[in-house]
């Protein structure tokens, strides 16, 4: 995926259009960082001693999308796609036997559901809850941009270590 294949952010749109388009840019950036790699390369933990891999980031961000948009904002009770193991650890970063095609399908489906939830919201002031803590859609979108931007920085380092590809 090249820059031309990423959805460009709204530069003069209203606040919702700006936030959602910047979030989509970040999603597209993650996809771009993973493009053209083999399953083994996607699973590779390429920056020791970190246990991060590109595939682990995709799986993690599927969980983050699910948690914030479906469970917090949408009020659903959707369990994790990659549940805890016997040791009580979340498994999204345990990718040794993970199927990249399945992970990307889950992530893409989850992003699509997130976009629909956001589109259906009356305003950025719509609130969801995690326990007793309220969160506005405005906050959730800003947080999701931050979450993707941080992990896309990790993806930059991972991709460069895997095959030398660099760039935004």
Secondary structure, DSSP 8 states (H G I E B T S, - for coil): --GGGS----SSS-HHHHHHHHHHHHHHHHHHHHTT--HHHHH---STT----HHHHHHHHHHHHIIIIIIIIT------SS---TTS---TT--TT--HHHHHHHHHHHHHHHHHHHHH-S-TT-EEEETTEEEEHHHHHHHHHHHHHHHHHHHHHHHHHHH-----
